[in-house]
């Protein structure tokens, strides 16, 4: 099973001006492992994740995920697909401030899914001590780890991470990436991480460079590093 992106373009029109966010992208991503998509701001990284999840529609081309043509899905089918198969992580985490960490994580759990036990996922994100706390009582990196737990509790096949450490310092970035790597490996998910930081690519199995809406480099990483081993430039 895999993700297949076939001659995909995305054009945004603002005030009558057309902007090519993606320009005839072709890409195939086999299931499993970590893929880093690296590029500067407005290079097309976030747009690509939005298209893969069906949050945006392609202007041209086709996207298949596990042999399903998502570009032709109805809105309800897309909602069901995202709900079952995809977890999301963004730079700006979103938690319910009015309830505790346990409820924030469990709010997305589905009884009919092969969900991960709460204690197990809390152990992975190193937050067993914080289960009864509220978001405002946690540091920023800890809050992001709560979001990770919430998004993976149903064991989705895919975890789409749009610049998930972009607002953190080096130490917090290492902590969050360490959790992402361990969970991806433990549950054999496919994790796609976008970032502007070239240094972070070393944790991925595959590194894709994108600029001006086009893929400019695509390579397998034969020297994968742990987050703690990142050589910060």
Residue, then its C-alpha position, 0 to 999 in steps of 0.5 A: x500500500x502506498x501514497x501515489x501523487x500523479x501530476x498534481x498541481x494546486x493553484x490559489x487565486x487571490x484578488x484575481x492573481x493566480x499562485x502556483x502552490x504546487x506545479x505538476x508534482x509526481x511522488x510515490x510514498x510506500x507505507x511505513x517509516x518517516x518522510x521529511x519534506x523540507x523547504x522554505x516558507x511558501x514552498x508548497x509543503x503545507x499545501x501538499x499535506x492539505x491535498x493528501x488529507x483532502x482538506x484542499x482539492x487538487x487543481x490538476x492531477x490525482x492522489x491515491x492513498x492505499x488504492x483509494x482515489x481521494x481526489x474524487x471522494x465525496x466530502x463525507x467520504x473524505x471526513x470518514x477517511x481522515x477520521x479513520x486513517x489520518x492523524x494531524x499535528x501542527x505547529x500551533x497545537x489545539x487542546x481543550x483548555x476546559x478539560x484535563x489531559x486524559x479527556x483531551x486524549x480520549x476525546x478522539x478515541x473510537x470504540x470500534x477502532x484498534x485503539x491504543x490503551x491510554x496508559x500505554x500511549x501516556x508512557x510513550x509520550x512521557x506524560x503519565x504523571x500529567x493525566x489529571x492536569x489541565x493544558x495550561x499547567x503543562x509546558x508547550x512541548x508537553x502540550x504538543x505531546x498531548x496532541x500526539x497522543x490524541x492523534x495516534x490513539x486510534x492507530x491511524x496509518x498516517x500521521x501528517x505533521x506540518x512543521x510540528x516543532x517550528x515554534x520550539x527551541x532545540x531541547x523541546x524540538x528534540x523531545x517532541x521529535x523523539x516521541x514522534x519517532x518512537x511512536x511511528x516505529x512502535x506502531x508502524x505508521x507512515x509519518x510525514x513531517x514538513x519543516x524549514x529546518x534542514x538539520x531535522x532531515x537526518x531523523x527520516x528514512x527519506x528526505x524530499x526537498x521542495x521549492x517553488x511548488x516543485x520537488x528538487x531533490x528526493x533521496x533515501x537516508x542511509x545514515x538515520x540519526x536519533x533526534x538527540x544526535x542531530x547536528x545543529x547548524 
